[in-house]
Amino acid sequence: MINKPFFPRQVVESSGNRWDWALLPLVLALLFALAYAGSQMARPYAVGEALALTLDPWLLPYYLLRTTLRMFLALGASLLFSCVFAAIAAKFRAAERVMVPLLDILQSIPILGFLSITVTGFIALFPGNLLGVECAAIFAIFTSQAWNMAFSLYQSLRTVPAELQEAARVFQLSGWQKFWRLELPFAMPGLLWNMMMSMSGGWFFVVASEAISVSNQNIKLPGVGSYIALAIEARDLGAIGWAICGMLIGIVLYDQLFFRPLIAWADKFRFEEGSGETAPSSWLLTWIRRSDRMQAMGLALVGLLERSLVLFKRNHDGTSIKARALPPNPAVARVGDAVLAGAVLFALWWLVGFIHGEVGWSEVAHVFVLGVYTMTRVLVLIALTALVWVPVGVWIGMNPRLAGRLQAIVQFLAAFPANLMFPVAVLLIVRWHLNPDIWLSPLMVLGTQWYLLFNVIAGASSVPTELRYAARSLGLSGWLKWRRYLLPAVFPSFVTGAITASGGSWNASIVAEYVTWGDTTLEAQGLGSYIAHMTAVGDFPRIALGIGVMCVFVMGMNHFVWRRLYRIAEDRMHF
Amino acid sequence: MSEAIVELKGVGKSFRSADGSARSVLEGVDLRLAEGEIVALLGQSGSGKSTLLRIMAGLVDVDAGDVRYRGQPLYGPARGVAMVFQSFALFPWLTVQQNVELGLEALGIAPAERARRAEQAIELIGLAGFEGALPRELSGGMRQRVGIARALVIQPEVLLMDEAFSALDVLTGERLREDILELWASGLMPTKAMLVVSHNIEEAVLMADRVLVFASDPGRVRFQLAVRLARPRDADSAEVRTLVDEVYALMTAGAVRAGRPAAEPARIDLDDRLPEADVARMEGLLEMLVDDEFAGRADLPKLAETTELTDDELLPLVQALSLLGFSRLADGDLHITPLGRQYAEGSNAEQQAIFGRQLLAHVPLVAHIRHSLDQEPTGELPEELFLRLLTESLDTAEAERVMRTAIEWGRHGEVFEYNYHNGLIHLREPDADEEAPAKLA
């Protein structure tokens, strides 16, 4: 069990901060352009083979398999993307200035947004073939996994300790050798942790990714997500129950068979000194390590890699003229700046024209108001969950016996897709005639509140024992104890949890503000329901508008609220 | 005269300070590393000796002057140069054998040959049996052995040691040092020259054939001492002790600005480096000086031994005490002044008063801060203003360190107070039962 708090949504001080905002019109313009093109593309026919989907629980394992396969394919693609992205961004300063803000923006775009725009494209790529739809589903899952992995790898590449880098240079390691011997192993713990987080995030959107209902089309790929969508349509509560069981088993399986062994293996990449901490262990890894045949296979693979290392070596050393660094050409940088500025201005102009023509300014204002509603919901709910879970988390964290066991459970709860509980909520709201505007809101934090709890537990359990003894011997109690001792102690981990919870809640708002059960649809007034509604109807310009506005809100909150809090936590409130 | 392997001529390195002007870290450094010699570089922290080492390793480019390795210009790390690092720089995810093989793998040597050479080196350095261990399973001394094996296995001509023993405890460091000197003497090492950077004076004298004392601001070779004693050298022998004494004298004399005789009290400018000395240690040292053992006069090497402080820690303390007028340096010995005696024997309140007075008289930065505060109607100023002044002549990290030292001293002498949260320096509010501190004219 890794006890350290994690940062799936990297609060990174990217080198080009103002470019963050300058790049936004560019990305938005691209989005709108894609939307416009998408609506003009010929509507693809529904896939001919009637995909036989039943609510028979015996088929669940098969569906689970299909879904897991998709998720792992997406994970593989994310890994590849992260490696390429991080390697380019870390080595070329010019690329870094554009790529890092771009990733920040992409991270703020909700997952459903990507799906609605790309699904028609993928289907058209493979006409008459199920592969197009599969690709769309895998791409949707990819977008929920790739960004934080890429950020984590990029951050790690930037923070490789100076002495190790110097050692690598002195001993003449080439770029390829350095990547495999130094940079990737150093980044491994963070990368793996983010991979775990990504998988959990992916499960949340498995329903939306597989039961593709965009632009008035309804395609259901065989998988657990479609099973659940079908169950919701047929109002079959029993089937939902089976699905929940299936999910539980699935999560436990991939946790034990995939992630625990990986994390136990990655312990050897741990950079901090001190073998005092108990290393995470996995029965599967221990078994693999002891089995000769598996070891032989593993060593064979490693041997291949090592041969490539020797192949790509440096041919010259520092005394050759080839080692001479070229002085940077200021003209190139300036031309690059000018081109970028020109492109941004052009995109802004085109964007304004497009909005004026297709959507109208009143609509834009309306969407912004909706965004304010959703933002209020997110902030209020995070405050409420904090009020409830911070005391609980502190209490659990201070009890080492409880902490170990409960932390695993809470982490599991965080991985479990909360939207399986939504139909129950719909039933209750309909039965008791409650106002959806207020009572649909808790659904947004249902899944993300566990991140808060999880982080507060981790923070409370890392309070130094000496501090605890000091507080006890001084007899601190009541409000004084909280104000002077407990709250400042868990503040950094609270901020981490809140950042994650907030980001997840925005994403969840799309499925939480627009919930269906059979033919009943409950809608709360907000940006999420706007996007969900427009997606179902297939109104591309408005989808793009909604996504753009959500992007602006998320980036704004991140910039003005979370980054400030994070900096305070980092400067003043660590041990 | 044997051939020079590495030659530095007029090497200069500068950094851009806040106002855009170039401030030198190194200036006009001439260094020659010839075959068959061990050279030691001594200097205080921040004197640029680490930068010089990295220039020789090819890790840092020079802004002026010439660096040549075997007559060829150096643009990056050369194959014949290997380095041993202060914090070992082992790759935590590679075993001992893999770490040692790292350089060989990078050169493209086949696995079988690599393994053979690595095992040989591991045995030579005394770690046989630990080939499959990960670095975290090893102690500090063993890790440094791995670092040395990794450097030696590529058969370098020049071995650079960047404070290689300072992260180890005294006993382990001594053993390792002796092992390396044994290897050097035995002729089993293909290495032809060694450059050792150290802040331990005794270590430098025991190891080197030539000791170079580095000055700071800007860094250059101030003094050179030849050590013509046969190895192995005995740390307790008279010759070694004389040499160590001589080096202490040179280093403490060199701390004063050029051209000033050592007997005069030290004087510094407003934006000069302040010695990194904390008040508790200064007081402890002063009390030790007054004690019966030294009775007011201490031989610096003896003081280092008794206090068990490293030279890196002792010399700034000695400088700080001399700066404030509590002691005086003469011929490599520390003498306590009457004021210092008064300080050591006074009560807490008396000590703070004396400290504050001496600060205002001898440390221009503190005096300037106090003067500016006095002129301010609110009596408070942000620290950035003074930091900006300092960054014009020092680099940012140095400037912040000097600021912290000045604030610590100022707080102790009750000259001013500091608020960490908003970074404001302000005058003391007089307590109800105390008189207001007298304002400077």
Contacts between the chains, C-beta under 8 A, distances in Angstrom:
chain1	res1	chain2	res2	distance
A	163	B	85	5.4
A	163	B	86	7.8
A	163	B	87	5.9
A	163	B	89	4.2
A	164	B	89	5.7
A	164	B	91	6.7
A	166	B	54	7.5
A	166	B	57	7.7
A	166	B	59	5.6
A	166	B	83	7.5
A	166	B	85	7.3
A	166	B	89	7.0
A	167	B	83	7.4
A	167	B	85	6.5
A	167	B	89	4.2
A	167	B	91	7.9
A	169	B	58	7.9
A	169	B	59	6.1
A	169	B	76	7.3
A	169	B	77	5.2
A	170	B	57	5.8
A	170	B	58	7.8
A	170	B	59	7.0
A	170	B	77	4.9
A	170	B	81	7.1
A	170	B	82	6.6
A	170	B	83	4.8
A	171	B	82	7.5
A	171	B	102	5.7
A	171	B	103	4.0
A	171	B	106	5.5
A	171	B	150	7.5
A	171	B	154	7.1
A	172	B	77	6.6
A	172	B	79	6.3
A	172	B	103	7.0
A	172	B	106	4.8
A	172	B	107	6.4
A	173	B	102	7.5
A	173	B	106	4.7
A	174	B	106	6.9
A	177	B	105	7.2
A	177	B	106	5.7
A	181	B	91	6.8
A	181	B	94	7.5
A	181	B	102	7.1
A	182	B	91	6.6
A	185	B	91	7.4
A	185	B	93	4.6
A	188	B	93	7.9
A	268	B	92	7.6
A	268	B	93	5.1
A	268	B	134	6.5
A	269	B	92	7.2
A	269	B	93	4.8
A	270	B	92	7.0
A	271	B	92	5.7
A	273	B	136	6.9
A	274	B	136	7.7
A	275	B	136	4.9
A	275	B	137	7.0
A	306	B	105	7.6
A	306	B	111	7.4
A	309	B	105	6.2
A	310	B	105	6.3
A	310	B	108	5.2
A	310	B	109	7.7
A	310	B	110	7.6
A	313	B	106	6.1
A	313	B	107	6.7
A	313	B	108	4.3
A	314	B	106	7.1
A	317	B	76	7.1
A	317	B	77	6.8
A	317	B	78	5.3
A	317	B	79	4.2
A	318	B	58	4.3
A	318	B	69	7.8
A	318	B	74	5.6
A	318	B	75	5.3
A	318	B	76	3.2
A	318	B	77	4.8
A	318	B	78	4.7
A	318	B	79	7.9
A	319	B	69	5.8
A	319	B	70	7.6
A	319	B	72	4.0
A	319	B	73	6.9
A	319	B	74	6.1
A	319	B	75	7.2
A	319	B	78	5.3
A	320	B	75	7.6
A	321	B	75	7.5
A	323	B	75	4.0
A	323	B	76	4.0
A	324	B	75	4.4
A	325	B	61	7.2
A	325	B	75	7.1
A	572	B	421	7.1
